[in-house]
Amino acid sequence: MKRILGIDYGDARTGISITDALNITAQGLETINNKGSDKVILKRLDELFSIYEVDTIVIGRPINMNGTESERTEITDKFIHKLKCKYNTLKIETIDERLTTVAAHKTMNLLDVNKYKKKNIVDTISAVYILETYLNKIKVN
């Protein structure tokens, strides 16, 4: 069974998560320090796809709390378009990512993660929440 990769896309850092071999659970994989460069992300994804057999990418789509789209949504949509063009054999899904970063911060606070580590792992934890949301969605359907 091929895996599902989760992405929490950001300007400076992008969190990556992946399912186990049976697509039951999501694990944090890494945070890519892309500093505004989509090329850095795409290069790293190429490397990850040579390690993991992936057939689906799930990316969080930032929506305002009132359900409207923002400038951040447009930026993310442009990146999603790049994903669809480059990885046209893969299924690309989007998930509403509202509150995933809040949930990630709450998790880190519960685990008493120091502030220096938080910056480096918050995006990875958010990517896990994005992927878990997708897994729960497909289980229901």
PyMOL CGO cylinders between C-alpha atoms (Angstrom):
from pymol import cmd
from pymol.cgo import CYLINDER

trace = [
    CYLINDER, 0.00, 0.00, 0.00, 1.33, 3.42, -0.91, 0.3, 1, 1, 1, 1, 1, 1,
    CYLINDER, 1.33, 3.42, -0.91, 1.55, 6.14, 1.73, 0.3, 1, 1, 1, 1, 1, 1,
    CYLINDER, 1.55, 6.14, 1.73, -0.05, 9.53, 2.11, 0.3, 1, 1, 1, 1, 1, 1,
    CYLINDER, -0.05, 9.53, 2.11, 2.10, 12.62, 2.68, 0.3, 1, 1, 1, 1, 1, 1,
    CYLINDER, 2.10, 12.62, 2.68, 0.83, 15.63, 4.64, 0.3, 1, 1, 1, 1, 1, 1,
    CYLINDER, 0.83, 15.63, 4.64, 2.03, 19.20, 4.14, 0.3, 1, 1, 1, 1, 1, 1,
    CYLINDER, 2.03, 19.20, 4.14, 1.66, 22.31, 6.30, 0.3, 1, 1, 1, 1, 1, 1,
    CYLINDER, 1.66, 22.31, 6.30, 2.89, 24.89, 3.79, 0.3, 1, 1, 1, 1, 1, 1,
    CYLINDER, 2.89, 24.89, 3.79, 4.51, 28.09, 5.02, 0.3, 1, 1, 1, 1, 1, 1,
    CYLINDER, 4.51, 28.09, 5.02, 6.67, 30.97, 3.83, 0.3, 1, 1, 1, 1, 1, 1,
    CYLINDER, 6.67, 30.97, 3.83, 9.67, 30.18, 6.01, 0.3, 1, 1, 1, 1, 1, 1,
    CYLINDER, 9.67, 30.18, 6.01, 9.04, 26.60, 7.11, 0.3, 1, 1, 1, 1, 1, 1,
    CYLINDER, 9.04, 26.60, 7.11, 6.95, 23.74, 5.76, 0.3, 1, 1, 1, 1, 1, 1,
    CYLINDER, 6.95, 23.74, 5.76, 5.94, 20.80, 7.92, 0.3, 1, 1, 1, 1, 1, 1,
    CYLINDER, 5.94, 20.80, 7.92, 5.87, 17.29, 6.48, 0.3, 1, 1, 1, 1, 1, 1,
    CYLINDER, 5.87, 17.29, 6.48, 4.09, 14.22, 7.83, 0.3, 1, 1, 1, 1, 1, 1,
    CYLINDER, 4.09, 14.22, 7.83, 3.54, 10.73, 6.45, 0.3, 1, 1, 1, 1, 1, 1,
    CYLINDER, 3.54, 10.73, 6.45, 1.31, 7.77, 7.14, 0.3, 1, 1, 1, 1, 1, 1,
    CYLINDER, 1.31, 7.77, 7.14, 2.49, 4.39, 8.29, 0.3, 1, 1, 1, 1, 1, 1,
    CYLINDER, 2.49, 4.39, 8.29, 2.62, 1.63, 5.66, 0.3, 1, 1, 1, 1, 1, 1,
    CYLINDER, 2.62, 1.63, 5.66, -1.06, 0.74, 6.26, 0.3, 1, 1, 1, 1, 1, 1,
    CYLINDER, -1.06, 0.74, 6.26, -2.31, 4.36, 6.12, 0.3, 1, 1, 1, 1, 1, 1,
    CYLINDER, -2.31, 4.36, 6.12, -3.71, 4.13, 9.65, 0.3, 1, 1, 1, 1, 1, 1,
    CYLINDER, -3.71, 4.13, 9.65, -1.63, 6.67, 11.56, 0.3, 1, 1, 1, 1, 1, 1,
    CYLINDER, -1.63, 6.67, 11.56, 0.24, 9.89, 10.77, 0.3, 1, 1, 1, 1, 1, 1,
    CYLINDER, 0.24, 9.89, 10.77, 3.77, 10.62, 11.96, 0.3, 1, 1, 1, 1, 1, 1,
    CYLINDER, 3.77, 10.62, 11.96, 5.75, 13.81, 11.80, 0.3, 1, 1, 1, 1, 1, 1,
    CYLINDER, 5.75, 13.81, 11.80, 8.58, 13.52, 9.33, 0.3, 1, 1, 1, 1, 1, 1,
    CYLINDER, 8.58, 13.52, 9.33, 10.39, 16.86, 9.25, 0.3, 1, 1, 1, 1, 1, 1,
    CYLINDER, 10.39, 16.86, 9.25, 10.27, 20.60, 8.85, 0.3, 1, 1, 1, 1, 1, 1,
    CYLINDER, 10.27, 20.60, 8.85, 11.72, 22.01, 5.64, 0.3, 1, 1, 1, 1, 1, 1,
    CYLINDER, 11.72, 22.01, 5.64, 13.37, 25.40, 6.11, 0.3, 1, 1, 1, 1, 1, 1,
    CYLINDER, 13.37, 25.40, 6.11, 12.37, 26.83, 2.76, 0.3, 1, 1, 1, 1, 1, 1,
    CYLINDER, 12.37, 26.83, 2.76, 12.68, 30.56, 3.53, 0.3, 1, 1, 1, 1, 1, 1,
    CYLINDER, 12.68, 30.56, 3.53, 10.21, 31.53, 0.82, 0.3, 1, 1, 1, 1, 1, 1,
    CYLINDER, 10.21, 31.53, 0.82, 11.53, 29.17, -1.85, 0.3, 1, 1, 1, 1, 1, 1,
    CYLINDER, 11.53, 29.17, -1.85, 9.10, 26.64, -3.28, 0.3, 1, 1, 1, 1, 1, 1,
    CYLINDER, 9.10, 26.64, -3.28, 12.02, 25.10, -5.18, 0.3, 1, 1, 1, 1, 1, 1,
    CYLINDER, 12.02, 25.10, -5.18, 13.56, 24.00, -1.87, 0.3, 1, 1, 1, 1, 1, 1,
    CYLINDER, 13.56, 24.00, -1.87, 10.30, 22.26, -0.91, 0.3, 1, 1, 1, 1, 1, 1,
    CYLINDER, 10.30, 22.26, -0.91, 9.86, 20.57, -4.29, 0.3, 1, 1, 1, 1, 1, 1,
    CYLINDER, 9.86, 20.57, -4.29, 13.46, 19.35, -4.28, 0.3, 1, 1, 1, 1, 1, 1,
    CYLINDER, 13.46, 19.35, -4.28, 13.00, 17.84, -0.83, 0.3, 1, 1, 1, 1, 1, 1,
    CYLINDER, 13.00, 17.84, -0.83, 9.70, 16.25, -1.87, 0.3, 1, 1, 1, 1, 1, 1,
    CYLINDER, 9.70, 16.25, -1.87, 11.50, 14.62, -4.81, 0.3, 1, 1, 1, 1, 1, 1,
    CYLINDER, 11.50, 14.62, -4.81, 13.99, 13.16, -2.33, 0.3, 1, 1, 1, 1, 1, 1,
    CYLINDER, 13.99, 13.16, -2.33, 11.22, 11.95, -0.02, 0.3, 1, 1, 1, 1, 1, 1,
    CYLINDER, 11.22, 11.95, -0.02, 9.35, 10.35, -2.92, 0.3, 1, 1, 1, 1, 1, 1,
    CYLINDER, 9.35, 10.35, -2.92, 12.50, 8.35, -3.72, 0.3, 1, 1, 1, 1, 1, 1,
    CYLINDER, 12.50, 8.35, -3.72, 12.41, 6.99, -0.14, 0.3, 1, 1, 1, 1, 1, 1,
    CYLINDER, 12.41, 6.99, -0.14, 8.66, 6.56, 0.39, 0.3, 1, 1, 1, 1, 1, 1,
    CYLINDER, 8.66, 6.56, 0.39, 6.08, 5.23, -2.05, 0.3, 1, 1, 1, 1, 1, 1,
    CYLINDER, 6.08, 5.23, -2.05, 3.42, 7.94, -1.99, 0.3, 1, 1, 1, 1, 1, 1,
    CYLINDER, 3.42, 7.94, -1.99, 0.22, 8.13, -4.02, 0.3, 1, 1, 1, 1, 1, 1,
    CYLINDER, 0.22, 8.13, -4.02, -1.53, 11.02, -2.27, 0.3, 1, 1, 1, 1, 1, 1,
    CYLINDER, -1.53, 11.02, -2.27, -0.46, 14.44, -0.99, 0.3, 1, 1, 1, 1, 1, 1,
    CYLINDER, -0.46, 14.44, -0.99, -2.69, 16.22, 1.52, 0.3, 1, 1, 1, 1, 1, 1,
    CYLINDER, -2.69, 16.22, 1.52, -2.00, 19.91, 2.01, 0.3, 1, 1, 1, 1, 1, 1,
    CYLINDER, -2.00, 19.91, 2.01, -3.59, 22.22, 4.53, 0.3, 1, 1, 1, 1, 1, 1,
    CYLINDER, -3.59, 22.22, 4.53, -5.50, 25.11, 3.01, 0.3, 1, 1, 1, 1, 1, 1,
    CYLINDER, -5.50, 25.11, 3.01, -5.65, 28.18, 5.28, 0.3, 1, 1, 1, 1, 1, 1,
    CYLINDER, -5.65, 28.18, 5.28, -9.17, 29.54, 5.59, 0.3, 1, 1, 1, 1, 1, 1,
    CYLINDER, -9.17, 29.54, 5.59, -10.21, 32.40, 7.88, 0.3, 1, 1, 1, 1, 1, 1,
    CYLINDER, -10.21, 32.40, 7.88, -12.33, 31.52, 10.90, 0.3, 1, 1, 1, 1, 1, 1,
    CYLINDER, -12.33, 31.52, 10.90, -15.40, 33.00, 9.16, 0.3, 1, 1, 1, 1, 1, 1,
    CYLINDER, -15.40, 33.00, 9.16, -14.85, 30.71, 6.16, 0.3, 1, 1, 1, 1, 1, 1,
    CYLINDER, -14.85, 30.71, 6.16, -13.46, 33.34, 3.79, 0.3, 1, 1, 1, 1, 1, 1,
    CYLINDER, -13.46, 33.34, 3.79, -10.22, 33.11, 1.88, 0.3, 1, 1, 1, 1, 1, 1,
    CYLINDER, -10.22, 33.11, 1.88, -7.21, 35.30, 2.57, 0.3, 1, 1, 1, 1, 1, 1,
    CYLINDER, -7.21, 35.30, 2.57, -3.98, 36.33, 0.89, 0.3, 1, 1, 1, 1, 1, 1,
    CYLINDER, -3.98, 36.33, 0.89, -2.41, 33.30, 2.59, 0.3, 1, 1, 1, 1, 1, 1,
    CYLINDER, -2.41, 33.30, 2.59, -5.02, 31.08, 0.90, 0.3, 1, 1, 1, 1, 1, 1,
    CYLINDER, -5.02, 31.08, 0.90, -4.07, 32.49, -2.51, 0.3, 1, 1, 1, 1, 1, 1,
    CYLINDER, -4.07, 32.49, -2.51, -0.36, 31.89, -1.87, 0.3, 1, 1, 1, 1, 1, 1,
    CYLINDER, -0.36, 31.89, -1.87, -1.08, 28.32, -0.79, 0.3, 1, 1, 1, 1, 1, 1,
    CYLINDER, -1.08, 28.32, -0.79, -3.32, 27.76, -3.83, 0.3, 1, 1, 1, 1, 1, 1,
    CYLINDER, -3.32, 27.76, -3.83, -0.42, 28.79, -6.10, 0.3, 1, 1, 1, 1, 1, 1,
    CYLINDER, -0.42, 28.79, -6.10, 1.79, 26.22, -4.40, 0.3, 1, 1, 1, 1, 1, 1,
    CYLINDER, 1.79, 26.22, -4.40, -0.96, 23.59, -4.75, 0.3, 1, 1, 1, 1, 1, 1,
    CYLINDER, -0.96, 23.59, -4.75, -1.04, 24.37, -8.48, 0.3, 1, 1, 1, 1, 1, 1,
    CYLINDER, -1.04, 24.37, -8.48, 2.73, 23.75, -8.64, 0.3, 1, 1, 1, 1, 1, 1,
    CYLINDER, 2.73, 23.75, -8.64, 2.24, 20.42, -6.86, 0.3, 1, 1, 1, 1, 1, 1,
    CYLINDER, 2.24, 20.42, -6.86, -0.50, 19.40, -9.30, 0.3, 1, 1, 1, 1, 1, 1,
    CYLINDER, -0.50, 19.40, -9.30, 1.68, 20.28, -12.30, 0.3, 1, 1, 1, 1, 1, 1,
    CYLINDER, 1.68, 20.28, -12.30, 4.85, 18.61, -11.03, 0.3, 1, 1, 1, 1, 1, 1,
    CYLINDER, 4.85, 18.61, -11.03, 3.25, 15.53, -9.46, 0.3, 1, 1, 1, 1, 1, 1,
    CYLINDER, 3.25, 15.53, -9.46, 0.40, 14.98, -11.91, 0.3, 1, 1, 1, 1, 1, 1,
    CYLINDER, 0.40, 14.98, -11.91, 0.34, 11.23, -11.27, 0.3, 1, 1, 1, 1, 1, 1,
    CYLINDER, 0.34, 11.23, -11.27, -0.37, 11.75, -7.57, 0.3, 1, 1, 1, 1, 1, 1,
    CYLINDER, -0.37, 11.75, -7.57, -3.71, 12.54, -5.97, 0.3, 1, 1, 1, 1, 1, 1,
    CYLINDER, -3.71, 12.54, -5.97, -3.56, 16.03, -4.42, 0.3, 1, 1, 1, 1, 1, 1,
    CYLINDER, -3.56, 16.03, -4.42, -6.11, 16.70, -1.67, 0.3, 1, 1, 1, 1, 1, 1,
    CYLINDER, -6.11, 16.70, -1.67, -6.70, 19.81, 0.44, 0.3, 1, 1, 1, 1, 1, 1,
    CYLINDER, -6.70, 19.81, 0.44, -7.90, 20.01, 4.02, 0.3, 1, 1, 1, 1, 1, 1,
    CYLINDER, -7.90, 20.01, 4.02, -9.17, 23.01, 5.95, 0.3, 1, 1, 1, 1, 1, 1,
    CYLINDER, -9.17, 23.01, 5.95, -6.28, 23.72, 8.29, 0.3, 1, 1, 1, 1, 1, 1,
    CYLINDER, -6.28, 23.72, 8.29, -8.07, 26.09, 10.65, 0.3, 1, 1, 1, 1, 1, 1,
    CYLINDER, -8.07, 26.09, 10.65, -6.76, 25.68, 14.19, 0.3, 1, 1, 1, 1, 1, 1,
    CYLINDER, -6.76, 25.68, 14.19, -4.08, 23.09, 13.34, 0.3, 1, 1, 1, 1, 1, 1,
    CYLINDER, -4.08, 23.09, 13.34, -1.32, 25.43, 14.49, 0.3, 1, 1, 1, 1, 1, 1,
    CYLINDER, -1.32, 25.43, 14.49, -3.29, 26.23, 17.66, 0.3, 1, 1, 1, 1, 1, 1,
    CYLINDER, -3.29, 26.23, 17.66, -3.66, 22.49, 18.32, 0.3, 1, 1, 1, 1, 1, 1,
    CYLINDER, -3.66, 22.49, 18.32, 0.06, 21.99, 17.66, 0.3, 1, 1, 1, 1, 1, 1,
    CYLINDER, 0.06, 21.99, 17.66, 0.97, 24.70, 20.18, 0.3, 1, 1, 1, 1, 1, 1,
    CYLINDER, 0.97, 24.70, 20.18, -1.38, 23.17, 22.78, 0.3, 1, 1, 1, 1, 1, 1,
    CYLINDER, -1.38, 23.17, 22.78, 0.24, 19.77, 22.26, 0.3, 1, 1, 1, 1, 1, 1,
    CYLINDER, 0.24, 19.77, 22.26, 3.72, 21.24, 22.69, 0.3, 1, 1, 1, 1, 1, 1,
    CYLINDER, 3.72, 21.24, 22.69, 2.63, 23.09, 25.84, 0.3, 1, 1, 1, 1, 1, 1,
    CYLINDER, 2.63, 23.09, 25.84, 1.23, 19.86, 27.29, 0.3, 1, 1, 1, 1, 1, 1,
    CYLINDER, 1.23, 19.86, 27.29, 4.54, 18.16, 26.53, 0.3, 1, 1, 1, 1, 1, 1,
    CYLINDER, 4.54, 18.16, 26.53, 6.46, 21.11, 28.01, 0.3, 1, 1, 1, 1, 1, 1,
    CYLINDER, 6.46, 21.11, 28.01, 8.50, 21.66, 24.85, 0.3, 1, 1, 1, 1, 1, 1,
    CYLINDER, 8.50, 21.66, 24.85, 10.89, 24.59, 25.24, 0.3, 1, 1, 1, 1, 1, 1,
    CYLINDER, 10.89, 24.59, 25.24, 10.36, 27.68, 23.10, 0.3, 1, 1, 1, 1, 1, 1,
    CYLINDER, 10.36, 27.68, 23.10, 13.44, 27.07, 20.95, 0.3, 1, 1, 1, 1, 1, 1,
    CYLINDER, 13.44, 27.07, 20.95, 12.29, 23.59, 19.92, 0.3, 1, 1, 1, 1, 1, 1,
    CYLINDER, 12.29, 23.59, 19.92, 8.72, 24.79, 19.35, 0.3, 1, 1, 1, 1, 1, 1,
    CYLINDER, 8.72, 24.79, 19.35, 9.75, 26.97, 16.42, 0.3, 1, 1, 1, 1, 1, 1,
    CYLINDER, 9.75, 26.97, 16.42, 11.38, 23.99, 14.71, 0.3, 1, 1, 1, 1, 1, 1,
    CYLINDER, 11.38, 23.99, 14.71, 8.62, 21.43, 15.22, 0.3, 1, 1, 1, 1, 1, 1,
    CYLINDER, 8.62, 21.43, 15.22, 5.32, 23.35, 15.21, 0.3, 1, 1, 1, 1, 1, 1,
    CYLINDER, 5.32, 23.35, 15.21, 4.96, 23.00, 11.43, 0.3, 1, 1, 1, 1, 1, 1,
    CYLINDER, 4.96, 23.00, 11.43, 5.66, 19.26, 11.54, 0.3, 1, 1, 1, 1, 1, 1,
    CYLINDER, 5.66, 19.26, 11.54, 3.05, 18.77, 14.26, 0.3, 1, 1, 1, 1, 1, 1,
    CYLINDER, 3.05, 18.77, 14.26, 0.59, 20.86, 12.25, 0.3, 1, 1, 1, 1, 1, 1,
    CYLINDER, 0.59, 20.86, 12.25, 1.27, 18.60, 9.24, 0.3, 1, 1, 1, 1, 1, 1,
    CYLINDER, 1.27, 18.60, 9.24, 0.44, 15.60, 11.43, 0.3, 1, 1, 1, 1, 1, 1,
    CYLINDER, 0.44, 15.60, 11.43, -2.90, 17.19, 12.39, 0.3, 1, 1, 1, 1, 1, 1,
    CYLINDER, -2.90, 17.19, 12.39, -3.63, 17.92, 8.72, 0.3, 1, 1, 1, 1, 1, 1,
    CYLINDER, -3.63, 17.92, 8.72, -2.92, 14.32, 7.77, 0.3, 1, 1, 1, 1, 1, 1,
    CYLINDER, -2.92, 14.32, 7.77, -4.90, 12.93, 10.73, 0.3, 1, 1, 1, 1, 1, 1,
    CYLINDER, -4.90, 12.93, 10.73, -7.88, 15.07, 9.71, 0.3, 1, 1, 1, 1, 1, 1,
    CYLINDER, -7.88, 15.07, 9.71, -7.69, 13.59, 6.21, 0.3, 1, 1, 1, 1, 1, 1,
    CYLINDER, -7.69, 13.59, 6.21, -7.36, 10.03, 7.52, 0.3, 1, 1, 1, 1, 1, 1,
    CYLINDER, -7.36, 10.03, 7.52, -10.42, 10.52, 9.73, 0.3, 1, 1, 1, 1, 1, 1,
    CYLINDER, -10.42, 10.52, 9.73, -12.33, 11.94, 6.77, 0.3, 1, 1, 1, 1, 1, 1,
    CYLINDER, -12.33, 11.94, 6.77, -11.60, 8.97, 4.51, 0.3, 1, 1, 1, 1, 1, 1,
    CYLINDER, -11.60, 8.97, 4.51, -12.43, 6.50, 7.30, 0.3, 1, 1, 1, 1, 1, 1,
    CYLINDER, -12.43, 6.50, 7.30, -15.88, 8.06, 7.66, 0.3, 1, 1, 1, 1, 1, 1,
    CYLINDER, -15.88, 8.06, 7.66, -16.50, 7.97, 3.91, 0.3, 1, 1, 1, 1, 1, 1,
]
cmd.load_cgo(trace, "trace")
